[in-house]
Amino acid sequence: MNPFLATDFYKTSHNLQYPKGTSLVYSNFTPRSGKHSGYDSKGVVVFGCQMTVIEINEMFENHFFSKDKEKVCSEIKREYSLGLGCDVSVSHIEALHDLGFLPVVIKSLPEGTFSPYGVPVLTIYNTIPDAYWLTNFLETLLSNLLWKPMTSATTALRYKQILTEAAKKTDKDNLDFVGFQGHDFSMRGMDSINATISSGLGHATSFMGSDSLPVIHGARKYYGEKGFVVGSVNATEHSVMCAGGDQDELETFRYLMNQFPTGILSIVSDTWDLWKVIAEYLPELKEEITARDGKIVIRPDSGDPVDIICGRRLYKTERVEYGGKGLEPEHIGVIELLWTIFGGTTNEQGYKVLDSHIGAIYGDSITLGRAEEICKRLESKGFASTNVVLGIGSYTYQFNTRDTHGFAMKATYIEIEEEFLATAESVEYGVRTVCREIFKDPITDDGTKKSAKGLLNVGEDGNRNYKLFDQQSWELEDVGHLQTIFKDGKFVNETTLTDIRERINKLI
């Protein structure tokens, strides 16, 4: 798509609306509030800046600068004029085409770090006076492409913090497993392949488990990864289980294990009766399962995840084993039922860990609250949290908007070339640069939309957290944690997913 058609209509005439002589516009992209995040968030994971700028630059290179000037600019003029109902001049766009690159500086905080609300994660300003209009023209694209990966990376970090905290309490020697314990199942529910890549890469900043293959393409294209990005396991679906027939489900299990004699095999187990599978089929298959060189993973994905995994009762003062006091399987839950069949070990912290040949995954509607509750209830029953993998889907990653963390791009500083009378005695004029710190502070707002002023610097507070310093000089703007990642068509200070994951691990 022509990038000049990938914007809001109201952006198309802003080149005529800035004060006469405007030569520079300086803006920032900032998460302002977590009041819509759904949990007590304090800020966001910085992620997606490099990917977003690469996408924008490619759009301009492939669909504007490399195209015939007359043809591409005529298209823009036609659509703008038709849509606005007047004759629109595109001479400023023609001049940009003559230039042949995007004359802007874009800075960002290091990806994989954590930025509190109110601290800009990205800044942008033009490097050529005539391109003053370009800074905020790019707002729509920057916002459209950047909020989702940053939001998903922030959500993924929260999942990892929950799972890591639980593992430290119940299975501290198995912390590496947490990297695969949160598994991305979101692709089929995302609104596009591009959304799958941007959100899925956000997930991949904290986790290595994913069924979203486009994430690998994204990691290679945008973050230069050469080796392992994300992985999964051999797994069935309901069509496979149904094809074997409900009267022969036991043999379907046996057939699948013969097809995959080694490694991890995840088997959908609630196509008809989950409790029958566990109570009847698994005991019969126990010797074959424990003789396998690998793990069979039981996968339910219907019902309340917490109750299915942990059982409907939470035993606090009395241990009730399966088969006692007339309890049904659903009162016990998958993990304890598997323990009664396969056993396992009790680790140094006193929590039960299932035999290495058997496990469980739940892959439907695992919210942050449910993930936390599953971990707590397993702990209360004496089981390690690492006995289960949690599938995180589009219910988590798609049900967000730009407002989840209040992202907004606002201009805070402009420069205007202004004529002035050089002497009082003669009519001689000079030109001076007027530097104007600009801001918004709506009287009808609660303070969330109040912007910073002037040039910005991101430094640190006394606890080494990012802190915004506004109304800075150009000398101070040029230092701090905001690093240039793009200048006049060239990328600098590029990062990799590996670098980002290393920074994320320091946040856990």
ZATORLO-849599 format. One record per residue (C-alpha): residue in one letter; y, x negated, z. Coordinates in steps of 0.25 Angstrom, whole numbers. Example, Ala and Ser with C-alpha at 12.3 -4.5 7.8 and 13.67 -1.06 7.14 Angstrom:
<nodes>
rest = A | py = -18 | px = -49 | pz = 31;
rest = S | py = -4 | px = -55 | pz = 29;
</nodes>
This chain:
<nodes>
rest = M | py = 0 | px = 0 | pz = 0;
rest = N | py = 14 | px = -4 | pz = -3;
rest = P | py = 19 | px = -9 | pz = 11;
rest = F | py = 32 | px = -2 | pz = 9;
rest = L | py = 25 | px = 11 | pz = 8;
rest = A | py = 18 | px = 8 | pz = 21;
rest = T | py = 29 | px = 12 | pz = 31;
rest = D | py = 37 | px = 24 | pz = 36;
rest = F | py = 46 | px = 30 | pz = 27;
rest = Y | py = 58 | px = 28 | pz = 37;
rest = K | py = 56 | px = 13 | pz = 36;
rest = T | py = 60 | px = 13 | pz = 21;
rest = S | py = 75 | px = 14 | pz = 22;
rest = H | py = 77 | px = 6 | pz = 35;
rest = N | py = 82 | px = -6 | pz = 26;
rest = L | py = 95 | px = 3 | pz = 24;
rest = Q | py = 96 | px = 7 | pz = 39;
rest = Y | py = 98 | px = -6 | pz = 46;
rest = P | py = 112 | px = -11 | pz = 48;
rest = K | py = 119 | px = -18 | pz = 36;
rest = G | py = 116 | px = -32 | pz = 37;
rest = T | py = 103 | px = -31 | pz = 45;
rest = S | py = 95 | px = -44 | pz = 43;
rest = L | py = 84 | px = -44 | pz = 53;
rest = V | py = 76 | px = -34 | pz = 61;
rest = Y | py = 67 | px = -38 | pz = 72;
rest = S | py = 56 | px = -29 | pz = 77;
rest = N | py = 45 | px = -29 | pz = 87;
rest = F | py = 31 | px = -21 | pz = 88;
rest = T | py = 29 | px = -17 | pz = 103;
rest = P | py = 19 | px = -9 | pz = 111;
rest = R | py = 28 | px = -1 | pz = 120;
rest = S | py = 19 | px = 7 | pz = 129;
rest = G | py = 4 | px = 11 | pz = 132;
rest = K | py = 7 | px = 25 | pz = 137;
rest = H | py = -2 | px = 30 | pz = 126;
rest = S | py = -13 | px = 19 | pz = 127;
rest = G | py = -22 | px = 28 | pz = 136;
rest = Y | py = -24 | px = 17 | pz = 147;
rest = D | py = -15 | px = 8 | pz = 155;
rest = S | py = -11 | px = -2 | pz = 145;
rest = K | py = -1 | px = -13 | pz = 147;
rest = G | py = 1 | px = -17 | pz = 133;
rest = V | py = -6 | px = -21 | pz = 120;
rest = V | py = -15 | px = -32 | pz = 114;
rest = V | py = -7 | px = -39 | pz = 103;
rest = F | py = -16 | px = -37 | pz = 90;
rest = G | py = -15 | px = -34 | pz = 76;
rest = C | py = -1 | px = -41 | pz = 72;
rest = Q | py = -7 | px = -51 | pz = 63;
rest = M | py = -16 | px = -41 | pz = 56;
rest = T | py = -4 | px = -31 | pz = 55;
rest = V | py = 5 | px = -42 | pz = 48;
rest = I | py = -6 | px = -46 | pz = 39;
rest = E | py = -8 | px = -32 | pz = 34;
rest = I | py = 7 | px = -30 | pz = 32;
rest = N | py = 9 | px = -43 | pz = 25;
rest = E | py = -3 | px = -40 | pz = 16;
rest = M | py = 2 | px = -26 | pz = 13;
rest = F | py = 15 | px = -32 | pz = 8;
rest = E | py = 9 | px = -44 | pz = 1;
rest = N | py = -2 | px = -35 | pz = -7;
rest = H | py = 6 | px = -22 | pz = -9;
rest = F | py = 21 | px = -27 | pz = -10;
rest = F | py = 24 | px = -41 | pz = -12;
rest = S | py = 13 | px = -44 | pz = -22;
rest = K | py = 16 | px = -31 | pz = -30;
rest = D | py = 26 | px = -30 | pz = -42;
rest = K | py = 40 | px = -28 | pz = -36;
rest = E | py = 45 | px = -17 | pz = -45;
rest = K | py = 32 | px = -9 | pz = -43;
rest = V | py = 30 | px = -10 | pz = -28;
rest = C | py = 45 | px = -8 | pz = -25;
rest = S | py = 46 | px = 4 | pz = -35;
rest = E | py = 34 | px = 10 | pz = -27;
rest = I | py = 42 | px = 9 | pz = -14;
rest = K | py = 55 | px = 14 | pz = -20;
rest = R | py = 48 | px = 26 | pz = -26;
rest = E | py = 41 | px = 30 | pz = -13;
rest = Y | py = 53 | px = 28 | pz = -4;
rest = S | py = 62 | px = 35 | pz = -13;
rest = L | py = 52 | px = 47 | pz = -15;
rest = G | py = 49 | px = 48 | pz = 0;
rest = L | py = 64 | px = 47 | pz = 4;
rest = G | py = 70 | px = 55 | pz = -7;
rest = C | py = 80 | px = 45 | pz = -11;
rest = D | py = 81 | px = 32 | pz = -19;
rest = V | py = 77 | px = 21 | pz = -10;
rest = S | py = 80 | px = 7 | pz = -13;
rest = V | py = 69 | px = -4 | pz = -11;
rest = S | py = 78 | px = -16 | pz = -14;
rest = H | py = 74 | px = -22 | pz = 0;
rest = I | py = 60 | px = -20 | pz = -3;
rest = E | py = 61 | px = -27 | pz = -17;
rest = A | py = 68 | px = -39 | pz = -10;
rest = L | py = 56 | px = -40 | pz = -1;
rest = H | py = 47 | px = -40 | pz = -13;
rest = D | py = 55 | px = -51 | pz = -19;
rest = L | py = 53 | px = -59 | pz = -6;
rest = G | py = 38 | px = -58 | pz = -6;
rest = F | py = 35 | px = -58 | pz = 9;
rest = L | py = 38 | px = -51 | pz = 22;
rest = P | py = 50 | px = -58 | pz = 28;
rest = V | py = 47 | px = -55 | pz = 42;
rest = V | py = 43 | px = -62 | pz = 55;
rest = I | py = 32 | px = -55 | pz = 63;
rest = K | py = 28 | px = -60 | pz = 77;
rest = S | py = 17 | px = -55 | pz = 86;
rest = L | py = 11 | px = -58 | pz = 100;
rest = P | py = -2 | px = -66 | pz = 99;
rest = E | py = -13 | px = -56 | pz = 96;
rest = G | py = -23 | px = -54 | pz = 107;
rest = T | py = -12 | px = -54 | pz = 118;
rest = F | py = -8 | px = -43 | pz = 126;
rest = S | py = 6 | px = -37 | pz = 125;
rest = P | py = 13 | px = -28 | pz = 136;
rest = Y | py = 20 | px = -16 | pz = 131;
rest = G | py = 34 | px = -18 | pz = 127;
rest = V | py = 31 | px = -32 | pz = 122;
rest = P | py = 32 | px = -34 | pz = 106;
rest = V | py = 19 | px = -38 | pz = 100;
rest = L | py = 26 | px = -41 | pz = 86;
rest = T | py = 40 | px = -43 | pz = 81;
rest = I | py = 45 | px = -44 | pz = 67;
rest = Y | py = 58 | px = -47 | pz = 60;
rest = N | py = 63 | px = -50 | pz = 46;
rest = T | py = 66 | px = -65 | pz = 41;
rest = I | py = 74 | px = -61 | pz = 29;
rest = P | py = 87 | px = -53 | pz = 31;
rest = D | py = 85 | px = -44 | pz = 20;
rest = A | py = 72 | px = -40 | pz = 26;
rest = Y | py = 77 | px = -34 | pz = 39;
rest = W | py = 72 | px = -20 | pz = 35;
rest = L | py = 57 | px = -26 | pz = 34;
rest = T | py = 55 | px = -28 | pz = 49;
rest = N | py = 55 | px = -14 | pz = 53;
rest = F | py = 50 | px = -9 | pz = 39;
rest = L | py = 37 | px = -16 | pz = 44;
rest = E | py = 36 | px = -8 | pz = 57;
rest = T | py = 28 | px = 3 | pz = 51;
rest = L | py = 17 | px = -6 | pz = 46;
rest = L | py = 17 | px = -15 | pz = 58;
rest = S | py = 16 | px = -3 | pz = 67;
rest = N | py = 5 | px = 4 | pz = 59;
rest = L | py = -4 | px = -8 | pz = 58;
rest = L | py = -2 | px = -15 | pz = 72;
rest = W | py = -3 | px = -4 | pz = 83;
rest = K | py = -17 | px = -1 | pz = 80;
rest = P | py = -24 | px = -15 | pz = 81;
rest = M | py = -15 | px = -18 | pz = 94;
rest = T | py = -19 | px = -5 | pz = 100;
rest = S | py = -34 | px = -7 | pz = 97;
rest = A | py = -33 | px = -21 | pz = 103;
rest = T | py = -27 | px = -16 | pz = 115;
rest = T | py = -37 | px = -5 | pz = 117;
rest = A | py = -48 | px = -15 | pz = 114;
rest = L | py = -43 | px = -24 | pz = 125;
rest = R | py = -43 | px = -13 | pz = 135;
rest = Y | py = -58 | px = -10 | pz = 132;
rest = K | py = -61 | px = -25 | pz = 133;
rest = Q | py = -54 | px = -26 | pz = 147;
rest = I | py = -62 | px = -14 | pz = 152;
rest = L | py = -75 | px = -19 | pz = 147;
rest = T | py = -72 | px = -33 | pz = 152;
rest = E | py = -68 | px = -29 | pz = 166;
rest = A | py = -81 | px = -21 | pz = 167;
rest = A | py = -89 | px = -32 | pz = 162;
rest = K | py = -83 | px = -42 | pz = 172;
rest = K | py = -87 | px = -32 | pz = 183;
rest = T | py = -101 | px = -29 | pz = 178;
rest = D | py = -106 | px = -40 | pz = 169;
rest = K | py = -96 | px = -52 | pz = 169;
rest = D | py = -106 | px = -61 | pz = 162;
rest = N | py = -106 | px = -53 | pz = 150;
rest = L | py = -91 | px = -52 | pz = 147;
rest = D | py = -93 | px = -57 | pz = 132;
rest = F | py = -100 | px = -44 | pz = 130;
rest = V | py = -87 | px = -36 | pz = 132;
rest = G | py = -82 | px = -41 | pz = 119;
rest = F | py = -93 | px = -33 | pz = 112;
rest = Q | py = -93 | px = -21 | pz = 122;
rest = G | py = -82 | px = -14 | pz = 116;
rest = H | py = -86 | px = -11 | pz = 101;
rest = D | py = -77 | px = -5 | pz = 91;
rest = F | py = -83 | px = 8 | pz = 84;
rest = S | py = -69 | px = 13 | pz = 79;
rest = M | py = -70 | px = 11 | pz = 64;
rest = R | py = -75 | px = 25 | pz = 60;
rest = G | py = -64 | px = 32 | pz = 68;
rest = M | py = -52 | px = 23 | pz = 64;
rest = D | py = -42 | px = 28 | pz = 53;
rest = S | py = -44 | px = 17 | pz = 43;
rest = I | py = -51 | px = 4 | pz = 40;
rest = N | py = -37 | px = -3 | pz = 44;
rest = A | py = -37 | px = 4 | pz = 57;
rest = T | py = -51 | px = -1 | pz = 60;
rest = I | py = -47 | px = -15 | pz = 57;
rest = S | py = -35 | px = -15 | pz = 65;
rest = S | py = -40 | px = -7 | pz = 77;
rest = G | py = -54 | px = -14 | pz = 76;
rest = L | py = -48 | px = -28 | pz = 76;
rest = G | py = -40 | px = -23 | pz = 89;
rest = H | py = -54 | px = -20 | pz = 95;
rest = A | py = -59 | px = -33 | pz = 91;
rest = T | py = -48 | px = -41 | pz = 98;
rest = S | py = -56 | px = -37 | pz = 111;
rest = F | py = -70 | px = -34 | pz = 106;
rest = M | py = -80 | px = -40 | pz = 96;
rest = G | py = -89 | px = -28 | pz = 94;
rest = S | py = -85 | px = -18 | pz = 83;
rest = D | py = -91 | px = -10 | pz = 72;
rest = S | py = -78 | px = -10 | pz = 64;
rest = L | py = -81 | px = -20 | pz = 53;
rest = P | py = -67 | px = -20 | pz = 47;
rest = V | py = -63 | px = -27 | pz = 59;
rest = I | py = -69 | px = -40 | pz = 54;
rest = H | py = -62 | px = -39 | pz = 41;
rest = G | py = -49 | px = -37 | pz = 49;
rest = A | py = -52 | px = -49 | pz = 58;
rest = R | py = -54 | px = -58 | pz = 46;
rest = K | py = -42 | px = -53 | pz = 38;
rest = Y | py = -32 | px = -52 | pz = 49;
rest = Y | py = -36 | px = -62 | pz = 60;
rest = G | py = -44 | px = -72 | pz = 52;
rest = E | py = -57 | px = -71 | pz = 59;
rest = K | py = -69 | px = -78 | pz = 53;
rest = G | py = -81 | px = -76 | pz = 62;
rest = F | py = -85 | px = -64 | pz = 71;
rest = V | py = -75 | px = -53 | pz = 73;
rest = V | py = -83 | px = -41 | pz = 78;
rest = G | py = -98 | px = -37 | pz = 78;
rest = S | py = -107 | px = -25 | pz = 80;
rest = V | py = -122 | px = -23 | pz = 81;
rest = N | py = -133 | px = -15 | pz = 73;
rest = A | py = -131 | px = -1 | pz = 77;
rest = T | py = -136 | px = 13 | pz = 73;
rest = E | py = -129 | px = 26 | pz = 71;
rest = H | py = -133 | px = 41 | pz = 72;
rest = S | py = -137 | px = 42 | pz = 57;
rest = V | py = -147 | px = 31 | pz = 60;
rest = M | py = -153 | px = 38 | pz = 72;
rest = C | py = -153 | px = 51 | pz = 66;
rest = A | py = -160 | px = 46 | pz = 54;
rest = G | py = -172 | px = 43 | pz = 62;
rest = G | py = -173 | px = 57 | pz = 67;
rest = D | py = -171 | px = 62 | pz = 81;
rest = Q | py = -186 | px = 63 | pz = 84;
rest = D | py = -188 | px = 49 | pz = 81;
rest = E | py = -176 | px = 42 | pz = 88;
rest = L | py = -185 | px = 33 | pz = 96;
rest = E | py = -191 | px = 27 | pz = 83;
rest = T | py = -177 | px = 26 | pz = 77;
rest = F | py = -174 | px = 17 | pz = 89;
rest = R | py = -187 | px = 9 | pz = 86;
rest = Y | py = -184 | px = 8 | pz = 71;
rest = L | py = -170 | px = 3 | pz = 74;
rest = M | py = -175 | px = -8 | pz = 83;
rest = N | py = -185 | px = -13 | pz = 73;
rest = Q | py = -174 | px = -13 | pz = 63;
rest = F | py = -165 | px = -22 | pz = 72;
rest = P | py = -175 | px = -30 | pz = 80;
rest = T | py = -164 | px = -39 | pz = 86;
rest = G | py = -150 | px = -38 | pz = 90;
rest = I | py = -141 | px = -27 | pz = 95;
rest = L | py = -145 | px = -13 | pz = 90;
rest = S | py = -136 | px = -1 | pz = 94;
rest = I | py = -143 | px = 12 | pz = 93;
rest = V | py = -136 | px = 26 | pz = 93;
rest = S | py = -144 | px = 33 | pz = 104;
rest = D | py = -138 | px = 47 | pz = 106;
rest = T | py = -140 | px = 53 | pz = 92;
rest = W | py = -148 | px = 63 | pz = 99;
rest = D | py = -152 | px = 60 | pz = 114;
rest = L | py = -147 | px = 48 | pz = 120;
rest = W | py = -154 | px = 50 | pz = 133;
rest = K | py = -167 | px = 52 | pz = 126;
rest = V | py = -165 | px = 39 | pz = 119;
rest = I | py = -163 | px = 32 | pz = 132;
rest = A | py = -173 | px = 39 | pz = 141;
rest = E | py = -184 | px = 40 | pz = 131;
rest = Y | py = -183 | px = 31 | pz = 119;
rest = L | py = -177 | px = 18 | pz = 125;
rest = P | py = -189 | px = 17 | pz = 136;
rest = E | py = -199 | px = 18 | pz = 125;
rest = L | py = -191 | px = 7 | pz = 117;
rest = K | py = -188 | px = -2 | pz = 129;
rest = E | py = -199 | px = -13 | pz = 125;
rest = E | py = -194 | px = -13 | pz = 111;
rest = I | py = -180 | px = -14 | pz = 115;
rest = T | py = -181 | px = -25 | pz = 125;
rest = A | py = -190 | px = -33 | pz = 116;
rest = R | py = -179 | px = -33 | pz = 105;
rest = D | py = -170 | px = -45 | pz = 103;
rest = G | py = -157 | px = -38 | pz = 105;
rest = K | py = -151 | px = -25 | pz = 111;
rest = I | py = -153 | px = -10 | pz = 108;
rest = V | py = -140 | px = -3 | pz = 111;
rest = I | py = -140 | px = 12 | pz = 114;
rest = R | py = -128 | px = 19 | pz = 109;
rest = P | py = -124 | px = 33 | pz = 113;
rest = D | py = -111 | px = 38 | pz = 108;
rest = S | py = -110 | px = 53 | pz = 112;
rest = G | py = -106 | px = 59 | pz = 125;
rest = D | py = -97 | px = 53 | pz = 136;
rest = P | py = -98 | px = 38 | pz = 135;
rest = V | py = -96 | px = 35 | pz = 150;
rest = D | py = -107 | px = 45 | pz = 154;
rest = I | py = -117 | px = 41 | pz = 143;
rest = I | py = -116 | px = 26 | pz = 146;
rest = C | py = -115 | px = 27 | pz = 161;
rest = G | py = -121 | px = 41 | pz = 165;
rest = R | py = -115 | px = 54 | pz = 170;
rest = R | py = -116 | px = 50 | pz = 184;
rest = L | py = -109 | px = 38 | pz = 191;
rest = Y | py = -118 | px = 33 | pz = 202;
rest = K | py = -109 | px = 27 | pz = 213;
rest = T | py = -117 | px = 28 | pz = 226;
rest = E | py = -132 | px = 30 | pz = 221;
rest = R | py = -140 | px = 24 | pz = 210;
rest = V | py = -148 | px = 34 | pz = 202;
rest = E | py = -157 | px = 29 | pz = 192;
rest = Y | py = -162 | px = 36 | pz = 180;
rest = G | py = -173 | px = 46 | pz = 182;
rest = G | py = -168 | px = 48 | pz = 197;
rest = K | py = -163 | px = 61 | pz = 202;
rest = G | py = -165 | px = 69 | pz = 189;
rest = L | py = -154 | px = 62 | pz = 182;
rest = E | py = -153 | px = 63 | pz = 167;
rest = P | py = -151 | px = 51 | pz = 157;
rest = E | py = -136 | px = 55 | pz = 155;
rest = H | py = -133 | px = 54 | pz = 170;
rest = I | py = -138 | px = 39 | pz = 169;
rest = G | py = -131 | px = 34 | pz = 157;
rest = V | py = -135 | px = 25 | pz = 146;
rest = I | py = -133 | px = 12 | pz = 153;
rest = E | py = -141 | px = 15 | pz = 165;
rest = L | py = -152 | px = 22 | pz = 157;
rest = L | py = -154 | px = 9 | pz = 149;
rest = W | py = -155 | px = 1 | pz = 162;
rest = T | py = -166 | px = 10 | pz = 167;
rest = I | py = -174 | px = 8 | pz = 154;
rest = F | py = -171 | px = -7 | pz = 151;
rest = G | py = -165 | px = -13 | pz = 164;
rest = G | py = -157 | px = -25 | pz = 163;
rest = T | py = -151 | px = -35 | pz = 173;
rest = T | py = -141 | px = -35 | pz = 184;
rest = N | py = -130 | px = -45 | pz = 182;
rest = E | py = -124 | px = -54 | pz = 193;
rest = Q | py = -113 | px = -43 | pz = 196;
rest = G | py = -124 | px = -33 | pz = 199;
rest = Y | py = -123 | px = -24 | pz = 186;
rest = K | py = -134 | px = -20 | pz = 177;
rest = V | py = -135 | px = -25 | pz = 163;
rest = L | py = -144 | px = -19 | pz = 153;
rest = D | py = -156 | px = -26 | pz = 147;
rest = S | py = -151 | px = -34 | pz = 135;
rest = H | py = -159 | px = -26 | pz = 125;
rest = I | py = -152 | px = -13 | pz = 128;
rest = G | py = -138 | px = -8 | pz = 128;
rest = A | py = -128 | px = 3 | pz = 125;
rest = I | py = -116 | px = 6 | pz = 117;
rest = Y | py = -107 | px = 18 | pz = 118;
rest = G | py = -98 | px = 20 | pz = 105;
rest = D | py = -90 | px = 33 | pz = 106;
rest = S | py = -77 | px = 36 | pz = 113;
rest = I | py = -77 | px = 24 | pz = 122;
rest = T | py = -62 | px = 25 | pz = 127;
rest = L | py = -56 | px = 15 | pz = 137;
rest = G | py = -58 | px = 24 | pz = 148;
rest = R | py = -73 | px = 26 | pz = 145;
rest = A | py = -75 | px = 11 | pz = 143;
rest = E | py = -70 | px = 9 | pz = 157;
rest = E | py = -78 | px = 21 | pz = 163;
rest = I | py = -91 | px = 16 | pz = 157;
rest = C | py = -89 | px = 2 | pz = 163;
rest = K | py = -85 | px = 8 | pz = 176;
rest = R | py = -97 | px = 17 | pz = 177;
rest = L | py = -107 | px = 7 | pz = 172;
rest = E | py = -102 | px = -2 | pz = 183;
rest = S | py = -103 | px = 8 | pz = 194;
rest = K | py = -118 | px = 10 | pz = 189;
rest = G | py = -121 | px = -4 | pz = 190;
rest = F | py = -121 | px = -8 | pz = 176;
rest = A | py = -113 | px = -18 | pz = 168;
rest = S | py = -102 | px = -13 | pz = 159;
rest = T | py = -108 | px = -22 | pz = 148;
rest = N | py = -120 | px = -13 | pz = 146;
rest = V | py = -113 | px = -5 | pz = 136;
rest = V | py = -105 | px = -7 | pz = 123;
rest = L | py = -93 | px = 3 | pz = 121;
rest = G | py = -90 | px = 7 | pz = 107;
rest = I | py = -75 | px = 9 | pz = 105;
rest = G | py = -71 | px = 18 | pz = 94;
rest = S | py = -59 | px = 25 | pz = 87;
rest = Y | py = -57 | px = 34 | pz = 98;
rest = T | py = -51 | px = 22 | pz = 105;
rest = Y | py = -45 | px = 14 | pz = 93;
rest = Q | py = -41 | px = 26 | pz = 84;
rest = F | py = -34 | px = 35 | pz = 95;
rest = N | py = -22 | px = 26 | pz = 96;
rest = T | py = -8 | px = 26 | pz = 90;
rest = R | py = 4 | px = 16 | pz = 89;
rest = D | py = 9 | px = 23 | pz = 102;
rest = T | py = -4 | px = 19 | pz = 110;
rest = H | py = 4 | px = 7 | pz = 114;
rest = G | py = 18 | px = 11 | pz = 109;
rest = F | py = 19 | px = 1 | pz = 98;
rest = A | py = 32 | px = 1 | pz = 91;
rest = M | py = 40 | px = -8 | pz = 82;
rest = K | py = 55 | px = -9 | pz = 85;
rest = A | py = 67 | px = -18 | pz = 80;
rest = T | py = 74 | px = -25 | pz = 91;
rest = Y | py = 83 | px = -34 | pz = 84;
rest = I | py = 91 | px = -35 | pz = 71;
rest = E | py = 101 | px = -44 | pz = 64;
rest = I | py = 112 | px = -40 | pz = 56;
rest = E | py = 121 | px = -48 | pz = 46;
rest = E | py = 135 | px = -43 | pz = 48;
rest = E | py = 148 | px = -46 | pz = 41;
rest = F | py = 160 | px = -49 | pz = 50;
rest = L | py = 174 | px = -53 | pz = 48;
rest = A | py = 175 | px = -68 | pz = 49;
rest = T | py = 190 | px = -69 | pz = 52;
rest = A | py = 201 | px = -60 | pz = 56;
rest = E | py = 211 | px = -66 | pz = 46;
rest = S | py = 202 | px = -65 | pz = 33;
rest = V | py = 192 | px = -56 | pz = 27;
rest = E | py = 180 | px = -65 | pz = 29;
rest = Y | py = 167 | px = -60 | pz = 33;
rest = G | py = 155 | px = -67 | pz = 39;
rest = V | py = 141 | px = -63 | pz = 42;
rest = R | py = 135 | px = -63 | pz = 56;
rest = T | py = 121 | px = -59 | pz = 61;
rest = V | py = 122 | px = -48 | pz = 71;
rest = C | py = 109 | px = -48 | pz = 80;
rest = R | py = 106 | px = -35 | pz = 86;
rest = E | py = 96 | px = -32 | pz = 97;
rest = I | py = 91 | px = -18 | pz = 94;
rest = F | py = 82 | px = -9 | pz = 103;
rest = K | py = 78 | px = 6 | pz = 105;
rest = D | py = 79 | px = 13 | pz = 119;
rest = P | py = 77 | px = 28 | pz = 117;
rest = I | py = 84 | px = 36 | pz = 128;
rest = T | py = 73 | px = 46 | pz = 127;
rest = D | py = 61 | px = 37 | pz = 128;
rest = D | py = 54 | px = 32 | pz = 141;
rest = G | py = 57 | px = 17 | pz = 138;
rest = T | py = 45 | px = 15 | pz = 129;
rest = K | py = 52 | px = 14 | pz = 116;
rest = K | py = 63 | px = 5 | pz = 121;
rest = S | py = 63 | px = -7 | pz = 113;
rest = A | py = 66 | px = -22 | pz = 115;
rest = K | py = 79 | px = -28 | pz = 111;
rest = G | py = 82 | px = -39 | pz = 101;
rest = L | py = 73 | px = -51 | pz = 98;
rest = L | py = 60 | px = -52 | pz = 106;
rest = N | py = 52 | px = -62 | pz = 113;
rest = V | py = 38 | px = -60 | pz = 120;
rest = G | py = 36 | px = -69 | pz = 131;
rest = E | py = 29 | px = -68 | pz = 145;
rest = D | py = 31 | px = -62 | pz = 158;
rest = G | py = 27 | px = -69 | pz = 171;
rest = N | py = 12 | px = -65 | pz = 169;
rest = R | py = 12 | px = -70 | pz = 155;
rest = N | py = 12 | px = -57 | pz = 149;
rest = Y | py = 20 | px = -54 | pz = 136;
rest = K | py = 35 | px = -50 | pz = 139;
rest = L | py = 45 | px = -46 | pz = 130;
rest = F | py = 59 | px = -53 | pz = 130;
rest = D | py = 69 | px = -46 | pz = 121;
rest = Q | py = 83 | px = -49 | pz = 116;
rest = Q | py = 79 | px = -63 | pz = 113;
rest = S | py = 86 | px = -74 | pz = 104;
rest = W | py = 79 | px = -78 | pz = 91;
rest = E | py = 75 | px = -91 | pz = 98;
rest = L | py = 68 | px = -83 | pz = 109;
rest = E | py = 62 | px = -73 | pz = 100;
rest = D | py = 55 | px = -85 | pz = 93;
rest = V | py = 47 | px = -89 | pz = 105;
rest = G | py = 37 | px = -81 | pz = 114;
rest = H | py = 24 | px = -75 | pz = 111;
rest = L | py = 28 | px = -67 | pz = 98;
rest = Q | py = 22 | px = -76 | pz = 87;
rest = T | py = 26 | px = -76 | pz = 72;
rest = I | py = 14 | px = -71 | pz = 64;
rest = F | py = 21 | px = -68 | pz = 51;
rest = K | py = 33 | px = -73 | pz = 44;
rest = D | py = 38 | px = -71 | pz = 30;
rest = G | py = 24 | px = -68 | pz = 24;
rest = K | py = 17 | px = -78 | pz = 32;
rest = F | py = 7 | px = -77 | pz = 44;
rest = V | py = 8 | px = -87 | pz = 56;
rest = N | py = 1 | px = -88 | pz = 69;
rest = E | py = -11 | px = -80 | pz = 64;
rest = T | py = -22 | px = -77 | pz = 75;
rest = T | py = -36 | px = -73 | pz = 74;
rest = L | py = -45 | px = -62 | pz = 81;
rest = T | py = -52 | px = -73 | pz = 89;
rest = D | py = -38 | px = -78 | pz = 94;
rest = I | py = -35 | px = -63 | pz = 98;
rest = R | py = -48 | px = -61 | pz = 105;
rest = E | py = -46 | px = -73 | pz = 113;
rest = R | py = -32 | px = -68 | pz = 118;
rest = I | py = -38 | px = -54 | pz = 120;
rest = N | py = -49 | px = -61 | pz = 129;
rest = K | py = -38 | px = -66 | pz = 138;
rest = L | py = -33 | px = -52 | pz = 141;
rest = I | py = -46 | px = -47 | pz = 147;
</nodes>
